[in-house]
Amino acid sequence: MGVIDIYNASSLCLTKPNNGFQNFVVPQSQSHRPSCLIQGNGRRVVAMASTVPSSIEHINEVQQSLTGDSFIRPHLRKLSPYQPILPFEVLSARLGRKPEDIIKLDANENPYGPPPEVFEALGSMKFPYVYPDPESRRLRAALAEDSGLESDYILAGCGADELIDLIMRCVLEPGDKIVDCPPTFTMYEFDAAVNGALVIKVSRKADFSLNVEQITDVIEQEKPKCIFLTSPNNPDGSVIDDEDLLRILKLPILVVLDEAYIEFSGIESKMKWVKKHENLIVLRTFSKRAGLAGLRVGYGAFPLSIIEYLWRAKQPYNVSVAAEISACAALQNPTYLEKVKNTLVQERDRLYNLLKEVPFLNPYPSYSNFILCEVASGMDAKVLKEDLAKMGVMIRHYNNKELRGYVRVSVGKPEHTDVLMDCLRRLS
Ligand SMILES: Cc1ncc(COP(=O)(O)O)c(C=O)c1O
């Protein structure tokens, strides 16, 4: 690592990154000068030799046989793409229904959206042409007030997703290991693959609680760098009890506690714990709680000894002006946020009771804004998802082995529940 300063190097004339073919460096002592030109920003390198030396001819041959993917890092060439849900417009075209006629219960979005202050703030945005504050100062101050944790411990990101990747980029060397506890949010595994890390999976127990004994063994034997824990867990909605969390925090591993859905659990966030646990990071988001999934704002609480490096490594303008304005405006109306949360929690409980009555579904109790259901009695989970989609109701179905035979239903408005139940009755 480091910088090769071509302008000041006495023996190097021309360098190129290692792109799968040999790094080529032409010593200046060779007689074919000038053999290179470094333009403007020092990035472009152009061969200028009038009598082409054989080394350059060889390079030209190699270049002609190059394909673009030879520039890609080897571990990424093997990466399976993340499978996101379909955008609303694409879905709408595919189903032949207007977006407003689709009941979207597949991505745990908050159907109530943000408070009116957000629309007002976006409409009167004064400086969209100026780069945002790289330190998101206004937002972090508002979050400090909201969470009771000083803003020095808080860093905002382009969704919690960005922070998961940023943490991995700061912590993991290629070949390092992380612990993942499936079934859980699949971005941990995905980002680990992007960052060249190995994933050790310690499956959850049948009731979706953590297998702390096995986690302890794996940490002792495999020496992974960090573990991702989700509470409430996506997709089942179970929470991690304090005793289990404290046991894991005592182990020599960085614990990333993802609290994307904590508001729906009635349990207090562990953000303040980062002051006493040097190995704890807590992640949260505006996507669920404040209905801002489309604007991409997440945040994390970090020990001071860790946050310093995230500041150094993050993209300077990772939280857009619109995102910061929206998140601040949402926090200005805590009454709205509380009311929406309570409405969703109430609807979750109604939905759970209704799903229990469907003969081919076994729903799991949830502390979040979604309910996982086992699909039983000869009904196929994929067929169920597809049949509901044809009726304009989207739910989440899984292809991975841990969740084959399960579907997840996000909690919507009462009228969404009513349509879903109607469709399920038709399929019974
Ligand atoms: C557990 C979990 N963490 C993080 C995220 C991503 O949050 P954000 O929208 O802030 O990137 C999600 C999104 O579904 C999630 O389920």
The ligand as a MOL file (V3000), in Angstrom:
LIG
                    3D

  0  0  0     0  0            999 V3000
M  V30 BEGIN CTAB
M  V30 COUNTS 16 16 0 0 0
M  V30 BEGIN ATOM
M  V30 1 C -31.8820 -5.7210 9.7140 0
M  V30 2 C -31.7180 -4.6250 8.7310 0
M  V30 3 N -30.6900 -3.7970 8.8520 0
M  V30 4 C -30.5020 -2.7850 7.9930 0
M  V30 5 C -31.3760 -2.5750 6.9560 0
M  V30 6 C -31.1010 -1.4890 5.9710 0
M  V30 7 O -31.5010 -0.2730 6.4350 0
M  V30 8 P -31.3370 1.0250 5.5410 0
M  V30 9 O -32.5790 1.1840 4.7510 0
M  V30 10 O -31.1220 2.1140 6.5360 0
M  V30 11 O -30.1320 0.8200 4.6690 0
M  V30 12 C -32.4870 -3.4010 6.7950 0
M  V30 13 C -33.4150 -3.1810 5.6770 0
M  V30 14 O -34.3280 -3.8640 5.4070 0
M  V30 15 C -32.6570 -4.4580 7.6980 0
M  V30 16 O -33.6760 -5.3150 7.5700 0
M  V30 END ATOM
M  V30 BEGIN BOND
M  V30 1 1 1 2
M  V30 2 1 2 3
M  V30 3 2 2 15
M  V30 4 2 3 4
M  V30 5 1 4 5
M  V30 6 1 5 6
M  V30 7 2 5 12
M  V30 8 1 6 7
M  V30 9 1 7 8
M  V30 10 2 8 9
M  V30 11 1 8 10
M  V30 12 1 8 11
M  V30 13 1 12 13
M  V30 14 1 12 15
M  V30 15 2 13 14
M  V30 16 1 15 16
M  V30 END BOND
M  V30 END CTAB
M  END
